[in-house]
Amino acid sequence: MKNIPNSEIWFLTGTQHLYGEGPLLQVTANSQSIVDQLNASGRLPLKLVFKPILTRPEEIRATLLEANNNSTCAGVITWCHTFSPSKMWINGLLQLRKPLLHLATQFNQDLPWAEIDMDFMNLNQAAHGDREHGFIHARLRLPRKVVVGHWSDFEVQDRVAAWMRVTRAWADWQNGRYVRFGDNMRQVAVTDGDKVAAEARFGFSVNTHGVGDLRAVMEAVNDASIDTLCAEYEATYEVAPALRKAGDRHAILRYNARQEIGLRSFLEEGGFTGFSDTFEDLHGLAQLPGLAVQRLMADGYGFAGEGDWKTAAVVRAMKVIADGLPGGASFMEDYTYELNPSGQLVLGSHMLEICPSIAEGRPRLEVHPLGIGGKADPARLVFDARPGAAVNVALMDLGNRFRFLVNEVDAIKPPHDLPKLPVARAVWTCRPDFKTAVGAWIQAGGAHHTGYSYAVTAEHIEDLSEIAGVEVAIIDAETRTREFRQQLRNNEIYYHIAPGLGRM
């Protein structure tokens, strides 16, 4: 995975001096033990770092300011071993600019009923302390995730792990850079948006470079590098005979290799983690990039076609969240439907640019006419996406706010062969059903471009939206049209007044 942040999470334990030195030593030992055992569990994607226990307002403020200024700290987990009076936390929490998770747990899993005395009660009153802690978070209107249960519980660990993955994606977005080669597709509304508002809300910047800037880098690519990459193609994919070294269309493959090397160099030199292009602005390029885009996505770059910078950022975030998990993530588009009453399906695809990380089996490398854009025939990887539970995620700019939209889906093996469709594709059923899901998507203003993943879940996107302070709407097995529409209406009101609430 390219340029993934080296992130860690700080574990902060709240207590106070009321109970004496002995209990504080025990609080320290217990908190350190939790951190050590969680790190040893193998279930957390990021390192958990124990920090000294917090007993005074000045310690809390100093630690949270340190977290803000530490580039490797992607977020903080707070827990109250004993009672930690919440007024001590106000000044520090108001300064915090990193994601926050409140772990409501206790050191012991089972109560030693016959041995419980007041010393035990004073030491182990997380039930008391976490409620006080929860109040101050609510009183200050802090975005946070709350996870409840014993820290050794796998379900608890997995929910913490999900949040950790999102904090890493959020860290990646901060000062993230996305490049657009040309503008968005002409006259299209949903792929456009306010890049200033996006940078203020999400932290990443989006700027345009002319296609000529890319062409200049491509022209500097030497033949030896192209030879090496073409050999890699032949070793990695099922390459059509005409594209192989002795084939009559090998020159097309060489041009694709030139595109990939040029794009990769441009992105690396500019520090970009994602990009977009458009078939309407290819001046100086012989082909719309296909194979190059697919392989760059497979390496972790965010991408979306037609200048859709928001979806490129979503795909990159999903790549970072999914890093180390099976399943992959890709740019996607709902392209066409099967509306047979016996089984309604979505055929997802795009002109060229579906990531091979979601492929079932070994992709085929082929060249075919594109039929749009007026350029030469581009090469692309052709494959079916694997079956399994997945999500489609869109991000829209609604003018006064951004909205994440998620649909949980179930990908299936295509019910028929597609011998004349020379692009990568996925076929899925929608949850709760086709008509409800598509209707809800349209009611919510959902984009036609999405990020698609088997590894990312609705919980990840909920966590991301909470950190960003933006709306999220989930279409899942429980969705009902009337309630979903009312939720959208309620959100219109809430997100209109929420900026005025702020931190209090």
C-alpha positions as CSV (number, residue, x, y, z in Angstrom):
1,M,0.0,0.0,0.0
2,K,1.5,3.3,-1.1
3,N,2.1,6.1,1.4
4,I,0.0,4.7,4.2
5,P,0.4,6.7,7.5
6,N,2.5,5.2,10.3
7,S,-0.2,5.7,12.9
8,E,-0.6,4.8,16.6
9,I,-3.4,5.3,19.1
10,W,-2.9,6.7,22.6
11,F,-4.6,5.0,25.6
12,L,-5.5,7.5,28.3
13,T,-6.7,6.5,31.7
14,G,-8.7,8.8,33.9
15,T,-8.5,8.7,37.7
16,Q,-7.9,11.1,40.7
17,H,-5.7,11.4,43.8
18,L,-8.6,10.8,46.2
19,Y,-7.9,7.2,46.7
20,G,-4.2,7.4,47.7
21,E,-0.9,6.3,46.2
22,G,-1.5,2.5,46.4
23,P,-4.6,2.5,44.2
24,L,-3.0,4.8,41.7
25,L,-0.1,2.4,41.3
26,Q,-2.6,-0.4,40.8
27,V,-4.5,1.8,38.2
28,T,-1.3,2.3,36.3
29,A,-0.4,-1.4,36.4
30,N,-3.9,-2.4,35.3
31,S,-4.1,0.1,32.5
32,Q,-0.6,-0.9,31.2
33,S,-1.7,-4.6,31.3
34,I,-4.8,-3.8,29.2
35,V,-2.7,-2.1,26.6
36,D,-0.1,-4.9,26.5
37,Q,-2.8,-7.6,26.2
38,L,-4.7,-5.7,23.5
39,N,-1.5,-5.2,21.5
40,A,-0.7,-8.9,21.9
41,S,-4.1,-10.0,20.7
42,G,-3.3,-9.5,17.1
43,R,-6.8,-8.1,16.5
44,L,-5.8,-4.4,16.4
45,P,-4.4,-2.9,13.2
46,L,-2.6,0.0,15.0
47,K,-0.3,0.0,18.0
48,L,-1.9,1.1,21.2
49,V,0.4,3.3,23.3
50,F,0.1,3.5,27.1
51,K,0.3,7.0,28.4
52,P,0.8,8.0,32.1
53,I,-2.5,8.0,34.1
54,L,-4.3,11.3,34.2
55,T,-5.2,12.7,37.7
56,R,-5.2,16.5,37.3
57,P,-6.6,19.1,34.8
58,E,-3.1,20.3,33.8
59,E,-2.0,16.7,33.0
60,I,-5.1,16.1,30.9
61,R,-4.6,19.3,28.9
62,A,-0.9,18.8,28.3
63,T,-1.5,15.2,27.1
64,L,-4.3,16.1,24.7
65,L,-2.3,19.0,23.3
66,E,0.6,16.6,22.8
67,A,-1.7,14.3,21.0
68,N,-2.7,17.1,18.6
69,N,0.9,17.9,17.8
70,N,2.2,14.3,17.4
71,S,2.0,13.3,13.8
72,T,1.9,9.6,14.5
73,C,-1.0,9.9,17.0
74,A,-4.1,9.1,14.9
75,G,-6.5,9.3,17.8
76,V,-7.0,8.7,21.6
77,I,-8.9,6.1,23.6
78,T,-10.1,7.3,27.0
79,W,-11.2,5.1,29.9
80,C,-11.9,5.8,33.5
81,H,-10.5,3.1,35.8
82,T,-11.9,4.9,38.9
83,F,-14.0,8.0,39.1
84,S,-12.4,10.9,37.2
85,P,-14.4,14.2,37.9
86,S,-15.3,15.5,34.4
87,K,-14.6,19.1,35.1
88,M,-10.9,18.2,35.1
89,W,-11.3,17.2,31.4
90,I,-13.0,20.3,30.0
91,N,-10.0,22.4,29.1
92,G,-8.2,19.5,27.5
93,L,-11.1,18.1,25.6
94,L,-11.9,21.5,24.2
95,Q,-8.4,21.5,22.7
96,L,-8.5,18.0,21.3
97,R,-8.4,17.8,17.5
98,K,-7.8,14.1,17.1
99,P,-10.5,11.4,16.8
100,L,-11.8,10.2,20.2
101,L,-13.1,6.7,21.3
102,H,-14.6,6.2,24.8
103,L,-14.0,2.7,25.9
104,A,-16.5,1.9,28.7
105,T,-14.9,-1.2,30.3
106,Q,-13.4,-2.3,33.5
107,F,-10.2,-4.2,34.4
108,N,-11.8,-7.3,35.8
109,Q,-14.3,-9.3,33.7
110,D,-16.0,-11.2,36.7
111,L,-16.8,-9.9,40.1
112,P,-15.1,-11.6,43.1
113,W,-18.4,-11.6,44.9
114,A,-17.2,-13.1,48.2
115,E,-14.2,-10.7,48.4
116,I,-15.7,-7.4,47.4
117,D,-15.0,-4.7,50.0
118,M,-14.9,-0.9,49.9
119,D,-11.3,-0.9,48.7
120,F,-12.3,-3.0,45.7
121,M,-15.3,-0.7,45.1
122,N,-13.2,2.4,45.2
123,L,-10.6,1.0,42.8
124,N,-13.0,-0.6,40.3
125,Q,-15.7,2.0,39.7
126,A,-15.4,2.4,36.0
127,A,-19.2,2.1,35.8
128,H,-19.3,5.3,37.8
129,G,-16.4,7.0,36.1
130,D,-17.4,6.2,32.5
131,R,-20.8,7.8,33.1
132,E,-19.2,11.0,34.4
133,H,-16.9,10.9,31.4
134,G,-19.8,10.3,29.0
135,F,-21.6,13.3,30.4
136,I,-18.8,15.7,29.7
137,H,-18.4,14.4,26.2
138,A,-22.1,15.0,25.6
139,R,-22.1,18.4,27.3
140,L,-19.2,19.5,25.1
141,R,-20.9,18.1,22.0
142,L,-17.8,16.1,21.2
143,P,-17.8,13.7,18.2
144,R,-16.7,10.3,19.5
145,K,-17.3,6.6,19.3
146,V,-18.5,4.7,22.4
147,V,-17.6,1.0,22.7
148,V,-19.0,-0.9,25.7
149,G,-17.9,-4.3,27.1
150,H,-14.9,-6.1,28.6
151,W,-11.7,-5.2,26.8
152,S,-10.9,-8.9,26.2
153,D,-14.2,-9.5,24.3
154,F,-13.5,-10.1,20.6
155,E,-16.6,-8.0,19.6
156,V,-15.2,-5.1,21.6
157,Q,-11.8,-5.5,20.1
158,D,-13.2,-5.6,16.6
159,R,-15.2,-2.4,17.1
160,V,-12.1,-0.7,18.4
161,A,-10.1,-2.1,15.5
162,A,-12.7,-0.8,13.0
163,W,-12.4,2.7,14.5
164,M,-8.6,2.5,14.4
165,R,-8.7,1.8,10.7
166,V,-10.9,4.8,10.2
167,T,-8.5,7.0,12.3
168,R,-5.7,6.0,10.0
169,A,-7.8,7.0,6.9
170,W,-8.6,10.3,8.6
171,A,-4.9,10.9,9.3
172,D,-4.3,10.1,5.6
173,W,-6.8,12.7,4.5
174,Q,-5.2,15.4,6.6
175,N,-2.9,17.3,4.2
176,G,-3.8,14.6,1.6
177,R,-3.3,15.8,-2.0
178,Y,-5.5,14.9,-5.0
179,V,-4.8,15.9,-8.6
180,R,-7.4,16.3,-11.3
181,F,-6.2,16.0,-14.9
182,G,-8.6,18.3,-16.5
183,D,-12.0,19.3,-15.1
184,N,-15.1,17.1,-14.4
185,M,-17.3,15.8,-17.1
186,R,-19.2,18.7,-18.7
187,Q,-22.7,19.5,-17.4
188,V,-22.5,16.8,-14.7
189,A,-23.7,18.0,-11.3
190,V,-23.0,15.3,-8.7
191,T,-19.3,14.9,-9.6
192,D,-18.7,18.6,-9.0
193,G,-18.6,20.3,-5.6
194,D,-16.9,22.9,-3.3
195,K,-13.2,22.0,-3.0
196,V,-12.7,24.7,-0.4
197,A,-15.5,23.4,1.8
198,A,-14.1,19.8,1.4
199,E,-10.6,20.9,2.5
200,A,-12.0,22.7,5.5
201,R,-14.1,19.7,6.5
202,F,-12.0,16.7,5.5
203,G,-8.4,18.1,5.4
204,F,-7.4,17.0,1.8
205,S,-6.8,19.4,-1.0
206,V,-7.8,19.1,-4.7
207,N,-6.0,20.9,-7.5
208,T,-5.9,20.6,-11.3
209,H,-3.0,20.0,-13.6
210,G,-3.3,20.2,-17.3
211,V,-3.1,17.0,-19.2
212,G,0.0,18.4,-20.9
213,D,1.8,18.3,-17.5
214,L,1.2,14.5,-17.5
215,R,2.2,14.1,-21.1
216,A,5.6,15.8,-20.5
217,V,6.4,13.2,-17.8
218,M,5.2,10.4,-20.0
219,E,7.5,11.5,-22.8
220,A,10.5,11.3,-20.5
221,V,9.9,7.5,-19.9
222,N,12.7,5.4,-21.4
223,D,12.3,2.2,-23.4
224,A,14.0,0.0,-20.9
225,S,11.5,0.9,-18.2
226,I,8.7,0.1,-20.7
227,D,10.3,-3.2,-21.5
228,T,10.5,-4.2,-17.9
229,L,6.8,-3.3,-17.2
230,C,5.5,-5.1,-20.2
231,A,7.3,-8.2,-19.0
232,E,5.6,-7.8,-15.7
233,Y,2.2,-7.5,-17.4
234,E,2.9,-10.8,-19.2
235,A,3.9,-12.5,-15.9
236,T,1.0,-11.2,-13.9
237,Y,-2.1,-11.4,-16.2
238,E,-3.6,-13.5,-18.9
239,V,-2.4,-11.3,-21.7
240,A,-4.1,-11.4,-25.1
241,P,-1.8,-12.8,-27.8
242,A,-2.0,-9.7,-29.9
243,L,-0.6,-7.6,-27.0
244,R,2.3,-9.8,-26.2
245,K,5.8,-9.0,-27.2
246,A,5.6,-10.5,-30.7
247,G,1.9,-9.5,-31.2
248,D,0.7,-7.1,-33.8
249,R,-0.8,-4.8,-31.1
250,H,2.1,-4.8,-28.7
251,A,2.6,-1.1,-29.3
252,I,-0.7,-0.4,-27.6
253,L,0.5,-2.3,-24.5
254,R,3.8,-0.3,-24.6
255,Y,1.8,2.9,-24.6
256,N,-0.2,1.8,-21.6
257,A,3.1,1.0,-19.8
258,R,4.3,4.5,-20.7
259,Q,1.1,5.9,-19.2
260,E,1.5,3.9,-16.0
261,I,5.1,4.9,-15.5
262,G,4.4,8.5,-16.2
263,L,1.3,8.6,-13.9
264,R,3.2,6.8,-11.1
265,S,6.1,9.2,-11.4
266,F,3.8,12.3,-11.5
267,L,1.9,11.1,-8.4
268,E,5.0,10.2,-6.4
269,E,6.8,13.4,-7.2
270,G,3.7,15.5,-6.3
271,G,3.0,13.6,-3.1
272,F,-0.5,12.8,-4.4
273,T,-2.5,9.9,-3.0
274,G,-5.3,10.0,-5.5
275,F,-6.4,11.5,-8.9
276,S,-9.1,11.8,-11.5
277,D,-9.2,12.2,-15.2
278,T,-11.9,12.6,-17.8
279,F,-12.4,11.2,-21.3
280,E,-13.4,14.7,-22.4
281,D,-10.0,16.1,-21.7
282,L,-7.3,13.9,-23.2
283,H,-5.4,16.5,-25.3
284,G,-2.0,15.1,-26.2
285,L,-2.9,11.5,-25.0
286,A,-3.5,8.7,-27.4
287,Q,-5.7,6.8,-25.0
288,L,-7.8,7.2,-21.9
289,P,-5.8,5.6,-19.2
290,G,-7.3,2.2,-18.3
291,L,-4.7,-0.4,-17.3
292,A,-2.5,2.2,-15.6
293,V,-5.4,3.4,-13.5
294,Q,-6.4,-0.1,-12.5
295,R,-2.9,-1.0,-11.4
296,L,-2.4,2.3,-9.5
297,M,-5.7,1.7,-7.6
298,A,-4.4,-1.8,-6.8
299,D,-1.4,-0.1,-5.2
300,G,-3.6,2.0,-3.0
301,Y,-4.2,5.2,-4.9
302,G,-7.7,6.7,-4.9
303,F,-9.3,7.2,-8.3
304,A,-12.5,8.2,-9.9
305,G,-13.3,8.9,-13.5
306,E,-14.8,12.0,-15.1
307,G,-13.1,14.4,-12.7
308,D,-15.0,13.1,-9.7
309,W,-12.5,14.1,-7.0
310,K,-14.9,13.4,-4.1
311,T,-15.2,9.7,-5.1
312,A,-11.4,9.5,-5.6
313,A,-11.0,10.6,-2.0
314,V,-13.6,8.1,-0.8
315,V,-11.8,5.3,-2.7
316,R,-8.5,6.3,-1.1
317,A,-10.0,6.3,2.4
318,M,-11.5,2.9,1.7
319,K,-8.2,1.6,0.6
320,V,-6.5,2.8,3.8
321,I,-9.3,1.4,6.0
322,A,-9.1,-2.0,4.2
323,D,-5.3,-2.3,4.2
324,G,-4.4,-5.7,5.5
325,L,-7.9,-7.1,5.2
326,P,-9.1,-9.5,2.4
327,G,-11.5,-8.2,-0.2
328,G,-10.1,-5.1,-1.7
329,A,-11.7,-1.8,-2.7
330,S,-12.5,-0.1,-6.1
331,F,-14.0,2.7,-7.9
332,M,-17.5,1.6,-9.1
333,E,-20.6,2.7,-10.9
334,D,-24.1,1.3,-11.0
335,Y,-24.3,0.9,-14.8
336,T,-27.4,-1.1,-15.7
337,Y,-30.1,-3.2,-14.1
338,E,-31.7,-6.7,-14.4
339,L,-35.4,-5.9,-13.7
340,N,-36.8,-9.4,-14.0
341,P,-39.5,-9.8,-11.3
342,S,-37.9,-13.2,-10.4
343,G,-34.6,-11.5,-9.5
344,Q,-33.6,-7.8,-9.8
345,L,-29.8,-7.2,-10.0
346,V,-27.3,-4.4,-10.5
347,L,-24.5,-4.7,-13.1
348,G,-21.7,-2.4,-11.8
349,S,-18.8,-1.4,-14.0
350,H,-17.1,1.6,-15.6
351,M,-15.5,2.3,-18.9
352,L,-12.2,0.9,-17.9
353,E,-11.2,1.6,-14.4
354,I,-12.2,-1.1,-11.9
355,C,-9.5,-2.2,-9.5
356,P,-8.2,-5.8,-9.7
357,S,-8.1,-6.0,-5.9
358,I,-11.8,-7.1,-6.2
359,A,-11.2,-9.7,-8.9
360,E,-12.3,-13.3,-8.8
361,G,-9.4,-15.2,-10.4
362,R,-6.6,-13.9,-12.7
363,P,-7.6,-10.9,-14.8
364,R,-7.3,-10.9,-18.5
365,L,-5.4,-8.1,-20.2
366,E,-7.1,-7.1,-23.4
367,V,-7.6,-4.2,-25.8
368,H,-10.9,-3.1,-27.3
369,P,-12.5,0.1,-28.6
370,L,-13.8,2.4,-26.0
371,G,-16.7,3.9,-28.0
372,I,-16.4,7.2,-26.2
373,G,-13.8,10.0,-26.1
374,G,-12.6,9.6,-29.7
375,K,-9.2,8.2,-28.9
376,A,-7.3,5.0,-29.7
377,D,-8.3,1.6,-28.3
378,P,-7.1,1.3,-24.7
379,A,-5.9,-1.8,-22.9
380,R,-7.7,-2.8,-19.7
381,L,-8.0,-5.7,-17.2
382,V,-11.2,-7.7,-17.7
383,F,-12.6,-9.8,-14.9
384,D,-15.6,-10.6,-12.7
385,A,-15.7,-9.4,-9.2
386,R,-15.8,-12.0,-6.5
387,P,-19.1,-12.9,-4.7
388,G,-19.6,-11.7,-1.2
389,A,-21.0,-9.1,1.1
390,A,-19.9,-5.6,0.1
391,V,-20.7,-1.9,0.4
392,N,-21.2,0.9,-2.0
393,V,-20.3,4.3,-0.6
394,A,-20.9,7.8,-2.1
395,L,-20.1,11.3,-0.9
396,M,-22.2,14.2,-2.1
397,D,-21.9,17.9,-1.7
398,L,-25.4,19.2,-0.8
399,G,-24.5,22.8,-0.7
400,N,-24.9,23.4,3.0
401,R,-23.2,20.1,4.0
402,F,-21.7,16.9,2.8
403,R,-23.5,13.5,3.0
404,F,-22.1,10.0,3.0
405,L,-24.5,7.4,1.6
406,V,-23.9,3.7,2.1
407,N,-25.8,0.7,0.6
408,E,-25.0,-2.8,1.9
409,V,-25.1,-5.3,-1.1
410,D,-24.4,-8.9,-1.8
411,A,-22.2,-9.6,-4.9
412,I,-22.9,-12.7,-6.8
413,K,-21.4,-14.6,-9.7
414,P,-22.8,-13.2,-12.9
415,P,-25.8,-15.4,-13.8
416,H,-24.8,-15.4,-17.4
417,D,-21.6,-15.1,-19.4
418,L,-20.7,-11.6,-20.7
419,P,-18.7,-12.5,-23.9
420,K,-19.2,-9.0,-25.5
421,L,-18.6,-6.8,-22.4
422,P,-14.8,-6.2,-22.4
423,V,-14.5,-4.5,-19.0
424,A,-14.3,-5.5,-15.4
425,R,-17.7,-5.8,-13.7
426,A,-19.5,-6.8,-10.5
427,V,-23.1,-8.0,-10.1
428,W,-25.0,-7.6,-6.9
429,T,-28.3,-7.7,-5.1
430,C,-29.2,-4.8,-2.9
431,R,-30.2,-4.8,0.7
432,P,-33.0,-4.8,1.8
433,D,-34.3,-5.3,-1.8
434,F,-33.7,-3.6,-5.2
435,K,-36.7,-1.3,-5.2
436,T,-36.2,0.0,-1.7
437,A,-32.5,0.4,-2.0
438,V,-32.5,2.2,-5.3
439,G,-35.4,4.4,-4.3
440,A,-33.7,5.3,-1.1
441,W,-30.5,6.0,-2.9
442,I,-32.3,8.4,-5.3
443,Q,-34.2,10.1,-2.5
444,A,-30.9,10.8,-0.8
445,G,-29.3,12.3,-3.9
446,G,-26.9,9.4,-4.1
447,A,-24.1,9.7,-6.7
448,H,-23.7,7.3,-9.6
449,H,-20.0,6.9,-8.7
450,T,-19.1,5.0,-5.6
451,G,-16.4,3.3,-3.7
452,Y,-17.0,-0.4,-3.5
453,S,-15.4,-2.8,-1.0
454,Y,-15.8,-6.2,0.6
455,A,-13.5,-5.2,3.5
456,V,-15.0,-1.8,4.4
457,T,-18.3,-1.9,6.4
458,A,-21.1,0.5,7.2
459,E,-19.6,0.8,10.7
460,H,-16.4,2.2,9.2
461,I,-18.2,4.9,7.3
462,E,-20.3,5.7,10.3
463,D,-17.1,6.2,12.3
464,L,-15.6,8.3,9.5
465,S,-18.7,10.5,9.3
466,E,-18.6,11.0,13.1
467,I,-15.0,12.1,13.0
468,A,-15.7,14.5,10.1
469,G,-18.9,15.8,11.6
470,V,-20.9,15.1,8.4
471,E,-24.2,13.3,7.7
472,V,-24.3,9.6,6.9
473,A,-27.4,7.7,5.7
474,I,-27.3,3.9,5.7
475,I,-29.3,1.6,3.4
476,D,-29.3,-1.9,4.8
477,A,-31.5,-4.9,5.5
478,E,-33.5,-2.9,8.0
479,T,-34.3,0.1,5.7
480,R,-37.9,1.0,5.2
481,T,-38.8,3.7,2.7
482,R,-41.1,5.8,4.9
483,E,-38.6,5.9,7.8
484,F,-35.7,6.6,5.6
485,R,-37.3,9.6,4.0
486,Q,-38.2,10.9,7.4
487,Q,-34.6,10.5,8.5
488,L,-33.5,12.6,5.6
489,R,-36.0,15.3,6.5
490,N,-34.8,15.2,10.1
491,N,-31.2,15.5,9.0
492,E,-32.0,18.6,7.0
493,I,-33.1,20.3,10.2
494,Y,-30.3,18.9,12.4
495,Y,-27.4,19.8,10.0
496,H,-28.9,23.2,9.5
497,I,-28.6,24.0,13.3
498,A,-25.7,21.8,14.3
499,P,-23.0,24.4,13.3
500,G,-24.6,26.8,15.8
501,L,-24.3,24.2,18.6
502,G,-20.5,23.7,18.2
503,R,-18.5,22.7,21.2
504,M,-20.0,24.0,24.5
